[in-house]
Amino acid sequence: MKQLNRPIRKNYPTNFSYNVDLLFYYLKKNRLLFIIIFAIIIVSTIGIFTYSLIVQNNAKKSLILMESVYDNVTLYIDKYSTINNKKELRGNIDPVLEKIIKKYPNTLEYSRAHYYLGLMDYLDGNYESCITHLKKILYKNTHFSVNVYFGLIQSYLSINDFENAEKYAHLMYKKFKKNNFGALACYLLGKIYEIQKDSQKALEYYHKIEKDYGSSYLAMDQKIKNNILLYEIESKMLPNIE
């Protein structure tokens, strides 16, 4: 087999300098390969730069759209009970949020659009639609992730779907158990079991709030304390079945 000639230098100060010299030697021998590699590098660099510009441009456009309806969204949510023209207001809000969802799926505003639509649907009593919107952003890492779980669980409770309410409350607990939002998940689980008349499980999660999240506001909530006391009394009154 024919050997390729090595670079002609008597002494190389380091292996690195030899390898560099060897690389350029082979590139000279294979100019076409060199051109292809260089072209790939250039095209990749241009592609990355172009994609970065597209991402920035989409983020800017989606934010402009969101800002155009943000005041109406907050008005709808914060003043819901006093608004008379709900249908008209949503007629102005929904097309903009739906446009963000359709045109800018890889932006933060995409998640916010689904969240706001879900929240407004919840207020309107459209729980199934709320669930659809919130499930689309459930696993997005946003600063309102807790609210997404909370809204989803409350929506399932509103349609008496206790199985899914329990499922997502457990997922919420698993995700947030290391911070005080875990107390909220425990409260929701306690509430779910309370509604289903399972006092033992309800008591278990209400106790978790006191035990694991003593510094949270829920640990000091008098209603929860009363529930715990009531369930403890009830459990002592139950007959001892052996």
C-alpha positions in Angstrom: 0.0 0.0 0.0 1.4 3.4 -1.0 2.4 5.5 2.0 1.6 9.3 2.0 4.7 11.4 2.5 4.9 13.1 5.8 5.6 16.8 6.2 9.3 17.4 5.7 10.7 18.9 8.8 13.5 17.5 10.8 12.4 18.7 14.3 9.0 19.4 15.7 9.0 21.2 19.1 5.7 19.5 20.2 3.4 16.8 19.0 0.7 19.5 18.5 2.9 21.4 16.0 3.5 18.2 14.1 -0.2 17.3 14.0 -1.1 20.8 12.8 1.5 20.5 10.1 0.2 17.1 9.2 -3.4 18.4 9.0 -2.4 21.2 6.5 -0.4 18.7 4.5 -3.4 16.4 4.0 -5.6 19.4 3.3 -3.3 20.4 0.5 -3.4 16.9 -0.8 -7.2 16.9 -0.6 -8.3 20.4 -1.7 -11.8 19.3 -2.5 -12.3 17.9 1.0 -10.9 21.2 2.4 -13.4 23.2 0.3 -16.3 21.0 1.5 -15.3 21.3 5.2 -14.9 25.1 4.8 -18.3 25.4 3.1 -20.0 23.4 5.8 -18.5 25.7 8.5 -19.6 28.8 6.6 -23.1 27.6 5.9 -23.6 26.4 9.5 -22.4 29.7 10.9 -24.8 31.6 8.6 -27.6 29.2 9.5 -27.1 29.7 13.3 -26.9 33.5 12.9 -30.0 33.6 10.7 -32.0 31.3 13.2 -30.9 33.6 16.0 -32.2 36.6 14.2 -35.5 34.8 13.5 -35.9 33.8 17.1 -35.3 37.4 18.3 -37.6 38.8 15.7 -40.4 36.4 16.6 -40.0 37.2 20.3 -40.2 40.9 19.6 -43.3 40.6 17.3 -45.1 38.3 19.8 -44.4 40.6 22.7 -45.8 43.6 20.7 -49.0 41.6 20.0 -49.3 40.6 23.7 -48.8 44.2 24.9 -51.6 45.3 22.6 -54.2 43.3 24.6 -52.5 43.0 28.0 -54.6 45.7 29.6 -57.8 44.2 28.4 -56.7 40.7 29.6 -55.9 42.0 33.1 -59.1 43.9 33.2 -61.1 40.8 32.2 -59.4 38.7 34.9 -59.2 41.3 37.7 -62.6 42.9 37.3 -64.5 39.9 35.9 -67.5 40.2 38.2 -68.1 43.8 37.4 -67.6 43.7 33.6 -70.8 44.0 31.5 -69.3 43.6 28.0 -67.5 40.3 28.5 -68.3 39.0 25.0 -67.2 42.1 23.3 -64.0 42.2 25.3 -63.1 38.6 24.5 -63.9 39.4 20.9 -61.0 41.8 21.0 -58.6 39.7 23.0 -59.0 36.1 21.6 -58.0 36.7 18.0 -54.7 38.3 19.1 -53.8 35.6 21.5 -54.8 32.9 19.0 -52.5 34.6 16.4 -49.6 34.5 18.9 -50.3 30.7 19.4 -50.4 30.1 15.7 -47.5 32.2 14.4 -45.1 32.2 17.4 -45.1 28.7 19.0 -41.5 28.9 20.2 -41.8 32.1 22.3 -42.7 32.9 25.9 -45.8 34.7 24.7 -47.1 31.5 23.3 -47.3 30.1 26.8 -48.8 33.3 28.2 -51.4 33.3 25.4 -52.5 29.8 26.3 -52.5 30.6 30.0 -54.6 33.8 29.6 -57.1 32.0 27.3 -57.3 29.2 29.8 -57.8 31.5 32.8 -60.5 33.5 31.0 -62.3 30.2 29.9 -62.2 29.1 33.6 -63.8 32.3 34.7 -66.5 31.9 32.0 -67.2 28.3 33.2 -65.7 26.7 30.0 -63.7 24.2 32.0 -63.0 21.8 29.2 -61.5 24.6 27.1 -59.5 25.8 30.0 -58.0 22.3 30.5 -57.1 22.1 26.8 -55.2 25.4 26.9 -53.4 24.6 30.2 -52.3 21.1 29.2 -50.5 22.5 26.2 -48.1 24.5 28.5 -48.0 22.2 31.5 -44.4 21.1 31.0 -43.1 24.5 29.9 -40.8 26.1 32.4 -42.5 29.4 33.0 -42.8 31.7 36.1 -46.5 30.8 36.3 -46.1 27.0 36.2 -47.8 26.8 39.7 -50.8 28.7 38.4 -51.1 26.3 35.4 -51.2 23.2 37.7 -53.6 25.0 40.1 -56.0 26.0 37.2 -55.9 22.5 35.7 -56.7 20.8 39.0 -59.5 23.3 39.8 -61.0 22.8 36.3 -61.1 19.0 36.8 -62.7 19.5 40.2 -65.3 21.8 38.6 -66.4 19.0 36.3 -66.2 16.4 39.1 -63.3 14.5 37.4 -61.6 13.6 40.7 -59.3 11.0 39.0 -57.6 13.6 36.9 -57.7 16.2 39.6 -55.8 13.8 41.9 -53.4 12.8 39.1 -52.3 16.4 38.4 -52.2 17.3 42.1 -49.7 14.5 42.6 -47.7 15.7 39.7 -47.8 19.2 41.1 -46.6 17.9 44.5 -43.8 15.9 42.9 -42.6 19.0 41.0 -42.8 21.5 43.8 -42.4 19.5 47.0 -39.0 21.0 47.8 -40.5 24.5 48.1 -43.6 26.1 49.8 -45.7 25.5 46.7 -45.6 21.8 47.8 -47.9 23.0 50.6 -50.5 24.1 48.0 -50.3 20.7 46.3 -50.9 19.0 49.7 -53.8 21.3 50.3 -55.3 20.5 46.9 -54.9 16.7 47.5 -56.4 17.1 51.0 -59.3 19.0 49.4 -59.8 16.3 46.7 -59.9 13.5 49.3 -62.2 15.6 51.5 -64.7 16.0 48.7 -64.6 12.2 48.2 -65.2 11.6 51.9 -61.8 10.0 52.3 -61.0 11.6 55.7 -57.9 9.5 56.3 -56.1 10.5 53.1 -57.3 14.1 53.5 -55.9 14.2 57.0 -52.6 12.7 55.8 -52.0 15.6 53.3 -53.3 18.3 55.7 -50.8 17.0 58.3 -48.1 17.2 55.6 -48.6 20.9 55.4 -48.0 21.4 59.1 -45.1 18.9 59.2 -43.2 19.7 56.0 -44.2 23.3 55.3 -44.5 24.9 58.7 -43.4 28.3 57.4 -46.0 28.5 54.7 -49.2 30.5 55.0 -51.2 27.4 54.5 -49.7 25.8 57.7 -51.2 28.7 59.6 -54.6 28.7 57.9 -57.3 28.3 60.5 -59.7 26.4 58.1 -57.1 23.7 57.5 -56.4 23.5 61.3 -60.1 23.1 61.9 -60.3 20.3 59.2 -57.4 18.5 60.8 -59.0 18.7 64.3 -62.4 17.6 62.9 -60.9 14.6 61.1 -58.9 13.6 64.2 -62.1 13.7 66.3 -64.0 11.6 63.7 -61.2 9.0 63.5 -61.3 8.5 67.2 -65.1 8.1 67.1 -64.9 5.3 64.4 -65.4 1.8 65.7 -62.2 -0.2 66.1 -62.6 -3.1 63.5 -60.2 -6.0 63.9 
